[in-house]
Amino acid sequence: MSGQNLVKPSADGIAASARAARKGKGLPPVHLWNPEFCGDLDMRIARDGTWFYLGTPIGRPELVRLFSTILRKDGDDYFLVTPVEKVGITVDDAPFVAVDFEAEGTGHDQLLTFETNVGDTAAAGPDHPIRVARDPDTGEPSPYVLIRANLEALIDRKSFYRLVDLGAHETVDGTDWFGLWSGGEFFPVIPSAELP
């Protein structure tokens, strides 16, 4: 037995490590950190973007924002990562929710810039694609935009309805699609033939 003092990961400990690792206003370089896996933390991000710890919603927006800056997705799993700890958390759908967007320009020159529930922004385009998954049973769409490094935001319903008003029809690989232009790229939403 080594003389190491093993400590079970906690939200407070992770938050303290995250605060210590922050330098400047940018996001921490979680992609460069490779600490040992410390186990799973009883933390969950619900589909509506609410963060829970030990089954209770985290009510401090600044703490949620701090945790969101050290979030990383490896494969299909989500982790909070600091220089010294890596803990698994549960994400019900996407880790973020796009709660609003701004549209500039029109048609092929349109640019859609999304804002998330944790204060991130991303301009949809080649580096931040929009995708729409459809429920195989109901056909209901779930739209997403990539925010950063494998981390997507579910686009909330009110924003999606506003996006539909900005949509256009384009032919992609011989099929007519209804979709969205942003950042010089067309993002298919639904085949035009399936529109009511």
C-alpha positions in Angstrom: 0.0 0.0 0.0 1.4 3.4 -1.0 1.4 6.3 1.3 -0.9 8.2 -1.0 -4.0 9.7 0.5 -6.9 8.8 -1.9 -9.7 11.3 -2.0 -13.1 10.6 -3.6 -13.9 13.3 -6.2 -16.4 15.9 -5.2 -18.0 18.9 -7.0 -16.3 21.3 -4.6 -12.9 19.7 -5.2 -13.4 19.8 -9.0 -14.6 23.4 -8.8 -11.5 24.4 -6.8 -9.2 22.6 -9.3 -11.0 24.3 -12.2 -10.7 27.8 -10.6 -6.9 27.2 -9.9 -6.4 26.1 -13.5 -8.1 29.1 -15.1 -5.8 31.6 -16.6 -7.2 34.6 -18.4 -10.7 34.8 -19.8 -10.5 32.1 -22.4 -11.5 28.5 -22.0 -9.1 26.2 -20.2 -7.1 23.8 -22.5 -8.9 20.7 -21.4 -7.8 18.9 -24.6 -4.2 19.1 -23.3 -4.9 17.7 -19.9 -4.7 13.9 -19.4 -5.0 13.1 -15.7 -6.0 9.7 -14.4 -9.7 8.8 -14.4 -10.9 9.3 -10.8 -14.4 7.7 -11.2 -17.9 9.0 -11.8 -19.4 12.0 -10.1 -23.1 12.1 -9.3 -23.6 15.0 -11.7 -26.1 15.1 -14.6 -27.0 17.5 -17.3 -30.7 17.2 -18.1 -32.1 17.7 -21.7 -33.2 21.2 -20.8 -29.7 22.2 -19.8 -30.2 22.0 -16.0 -27.2 20.7 -14.1 -27.8 18.5 -11.1 -25.4 17.4 -8.4 -26.5 14.5 -6.0 -30.0 14.8 -7.6 -30.4 18.5 -6.7 -30.3 21.3 -9.4 -27.2 23.5 -9.2 -28.7 26.9 -8.5 -25.5 29.0 -9.0 -25.1 30.0 -12.7 -21.5 31.0 -12.1 -20.7 27.4 -10.8 -22.5 25.8 -13.8 -20.5 28.1 -16.1 -17.3 27.1 -14.4 -18.1 23.4 -14.7 -19.1 23.9 -18.4 -15.6 25.3 -19.2 -13.9 22.0 -18.1 -16.3 19.7 -19.8 -14.9 17.3 -22.4 -16.4 14.5 -24.5 -14.2 11.5 -25.2 -16.0 9.0 -27.5 -19.5 8.9 -26.3 -18.7 9.8 -22.6 -18.6 13.1 -20.9 -16.0 14.2 -18.3 -15.1 17.2 -16.1 -11.3 17.5 -16.6 -8.8 19.5 -14.6 -5.0 19.1 -14.7 -5.2 16.6 -11.8 -8.7 15.0 -12.1 -11.0 13.4 -14.7 -14.5 12.5 -13.5 -17.3 11.0 -15.5 -20.7 12.8 -15.6 -24.1 11.9 -17.2 -25.5 14.0 -20.0 -29.1 13.2 -21.0 -28.9 14.6 -24.5 -26.5 17.5 -25.4 -24.5 19.3 -22.7 -25.7 22.7 -23.7 -28.9 24.4 -24.9 -28.8 27.1 -27.6 -31.3 29.5 -26.1 -31.1 32.3 -28.7 -29.4 33.3 -32.0 -28.8 36.3 -34.1 -29.1 36.3 -37.9 -27.1 38.6 -40.1 -27.4 38.8 -43.9 -29.7 36.7 -46.1 -29.5 33.6 -48.3 -26.0 32.3 -49.0 -24.5 35.2 -47.1 -26.5 34.5 -43.9 -24.7 34.0 -40.6 -26.4 32.5 -37.6 -24.7 33.1 -34.3 -26.0 31.0 -31.4 -25.8 31.7 -27.6 -26.0 28.9 -25.1 -27.4 28.6 -21.6 -23.9 28.8 -20.2 -22.8 31.9 -22.2 -20.9 30.4 -25.1 -21.4 31.7 -28.6 -20.8 30.0 -31.9 -21.4 31.1 -35.5 -22.8 28.2 -37.5 -20.6 27.3 -40.4 -18.0 24.6 -41.4 -16.5 24.6 -37.9 -19.8 24.8 -36.1 -22.2 22.7 -38.1 -26.0 22.4 -37.5 -27.5 19.0 -37.6 -31.0 17.7 -37.2 -31.8 14.3 -35.7 -35.3 13.0 -36.1 -37.1 10.6 -33.8 -37.6 7.4 -35.7 -41.1 6.9 -34.2 -42.6 10.4 -34.2 -40.4 12.1 -36.8 -40.0 15.0 -34.4 -36.8 17.0 -35.1 -34.1 17.6 -32.6 -31.7 20.4 -33.9 -28.2 20.8 -32.7 -25.2 23.1 -33.3 -21.6 22.2 -32.5 -20.3 24.7 -29.9 -16.8 23.4 -29.3 -14.7 20.3 -29.4 -17.4 17.6 -29.8 -19.8 19.5 -27.5 -23.1 20.3 -29.0 -26.1 22.5 -28.0 -29.7 21.4 -28.5 -31.4 24.3 -30.2 -34.4 25.2 -28.1 -37.9 25.1 -29.6 -38.5 28.9 -29.8 -35.2 29.4 -31.6 -35.9 26.4 -34.0 -39.2 27.9 -34.9 -37.5 31.2 -35.7 -34.9 29.4 -37.7 -37.6 27.7 -39.8 -38.7 31.2 -40.9 -35.1 31.7 -42.3 -35.0 28.4 -44.2 -34.5 27.9 -47.9 -34.8 25.0 -50.4 -31.6 23.7 -52.0 -30.7 20.6 -53.9 -28.1 18.4 -52.1 -26.9 15.2 -53.9 -29.9 15.2 -56.2 -32.5 15.6 -53.4 -34.4 18.8 -52.6 -33.9 19.8 -49.0 -35.3 22.5 -46.7 -32.5 23.9 -44.6 -30.4 26.8 -43.4 -27.6 28.8 -44.8 -24.9 30.0 -42.4 -21.2 30.8 -42.8 -21.3 29.9 -46.5 -22.6 26.4 -45.9 -26.1 24.9 -46.3 -27.3 22.7 -43.5 -30.2 20.3 -44.6 -33.1 20.1 -42.1 -35.7 18.0 -43.8 -36.3 16.7 -47.4 -38.6 19.2 -49.1 -40.9 16.4 -50.1 -41.6 15.6 -46.4 -42.8 19.1 -45.6 -46.5 19.4 -44.9 
